[in-house]
């Protein structure tokens, strides 16, 4: 099973899946960094990061005066969907 299929089974929208995959590619980051990586507005990145956090796929970690978002290990997602 590939990651896109797993994300669809979890009920993620296409944009949520894009943001999650960007987190995997970059190893995590701020909403600003993820927005830049995807070429979307910072406010949109924060919105989708918050939605992913509510779904338990992202962890928000305080870092200086901002938050860094870290993705849940995709292997755990695959195990959970089986």
Sine and cosine of phi, psi and omega as CSV:
sin_phi,cos_phi,sin_psi,cos_psi,sin_omega,cos_omega
0.00,0.00,0.74,-0.67,-0.01,-1.00
-1.00,-0.05,0.25,-0.97,-0.13,-0.99
-0.88,0.47,-0.61,0.79,-0.02,-1.00
-0.88,0.48,-0.68,0.73,0.02,-1.00
-0.90,0.45,-0.66,0.75,0.01,-1.00
-0.89,0.45,-0.68,0.73,0.00,-1.00
-0.91,0.42,-0.61,0.80,0.05,-1.00
-0.91,0.42,-0.65,0.76,0.03,-1.00
-0.89,0.45,-0.48,0.87,0.02,-1.00
-0.99,0.15,-0.06,1.00,0.06,-1.00
0.99,0.12,0.38,0.92,0.02,-1.00
-0.98,0.19,0.60,-0.80,0.13,-0.99
-0.96,0.28,0.19,-0.98,0.02,-1.00
-0.87,0.49,-0.67,0.74,0.00,-1.00
-0.92,0.39,-0.65,0.76,0.05,-1.00
-0.88,0.48,-0.67,0.74,0.02,-1.00
-0.89,0.45,-0.64,0.77,0.04,-1.00
-0.88,0.48,-0.70,0.72,-0.01,-1.00
-0.91,0.41,-0.68,0.73,0.02,-1.00
-0.88,0.48,-0.71,0.71,0.00,-1.00
-0.91,0.41,-0.57,0.82,0.07,-1.00
-0.89,0.45,-0.63,0.78,0.06,-1.00
-0.89,0.46,-0.65,0.76,0.02,-1.00
-0.91,0.42,-0.68,0.74,-0.03,-1.00
-0.91,0.41,-0.62,0.79,-0.09,-1.00
-1.00,-0.08,-0.21,0.98,-0.06,-1.00
0.99,0.15,0.23,0.97,0.00,-1.00
0.96,-0.26,0.20,-0.98,0.02,-1.00
0.15,-0.99,-0.06,-1.00,0.05,-1.00
-0.99,0.13,0.21,-0.98,0.06,-1.00
-0.87,0.50,-0.61,0.79,0.04,-1.00
-0.88,0.48,-0.73,0.68,-0.02,-1.00
-0.91,0.42,-0.67,0.74,-0.01,-1.00
-0.93,0.37,-0.65,0.76,0.06,-1.00
-0.86,0.51,-0.71,0.70,0.04,-1.00
-0.89,0.46,-0.67,0.74,-0.01,-1.00
-0.87,0.50,-0.64,0.77,-0.05,-1.00
-1.00,-0.06,-0.20,0.98,-0.05,-1.00
0.96,0.29,0.56,0.83,0.04,-1.00
-0.88,-0.48,0.25,-0.97,0.02,-1.00
-0.90,0.44,0.54,-0.84,0.02,-1.00
-0.85,0.52,-0.66,0.75,-0.01,-1.00
-0.89,0.46,-0.60,0.80,0.05,-1.00
-0.93,0.38,-0.67,0.75,0.02,-1.00
-0.87,0.50,-0.71,0.70,0.02,-1.00
-0.90,0.45,-0.61,0.79,0.03,-1.00
-0.87,0.49,-0.77,0.64,-0.04,-1.00
-0.94,0.35,-0.57,0.82,0.08,-1.00
-0.89,0.45,-0.65,0.76,0.03,-1.00
-0.92,0.40,-0.64,0.77,0.05,-1.00
-0.89,0.45,-0.67,0.74,0.03,-1.00
-0.91,0.42,-0.59,0.81,0.04,-1.00
-0.90,0.43,-0.67,0.74,0.04,-1.00
-0.88,0.48,-0.52,0.86,-0.01,-1.00
-1.00,0.07,-0.03,1.00,0.05,-1.00
0.99,0.15,0.29,0.96,-0.04,-1.00
-0.99,-0.16,-0.18,0.98,-0.05,-1.00
-0.68,-0.74,0.61,-0.79,0.09,-1.00
-0.94,-0.35,0.69,-0.72,0.05,-1.00
-0.98,-0.22,0.84,-0.55,-0.06,-1.00
-0.89,-0.46,0.82,-0.57,0.05,-1.00
-0.90,0.44,0.67,-0.74,-0.01,-1.00
-0.54,-0.84,0.94,-0.34,-0.08,-1.00
0.81,0.59,-0.87,-0.48,-0.02,-1.00
-0.96,-0.27,0.40,0.92,0.00,-1.00
-0.56,-0.83,-0.04,-1.00,0.03,-1.00
-0.87,-0.49,0.62,-0.79,0.09,-1.00
-0.95,-0.32,0.65,-0.76,-0.02,-1.00
-0.95,-0.32,0.76,-0.66,-0.03,-1.00
-0.86,-0.51,0.69,-0.72,-0.01,-1.00
-0.99,0.17,0.52,-0.86,0.14,-0.99
-0.94,0.33,0.57,-0.82,0.00,-1.00
-0.85,0.52,0.82,-0.57,-0.04,-1.00
-0.89,0.46,-0.42,0.91,0.05,-1.00
-0.89,0.45,-0.57,0.82,0.06,-1.00
-0.91,0.41,-0.61,0.79,0.03,-1.00
-0.89,0.45,-0.67,0.74,-0.01,-1.00
-0.90,0.44,-0.68,0.73,0.02,-1.00
-0.89,0.46,-0.67,0.74,-0.03,-1.00
-0.92,0.39,-0.49,0.87,-0.04,-1.00
-1.00,0.05,-0.17,0.99,0.00,-1.00
-0.98,0.19,0.00,0.00,0.00,0.00
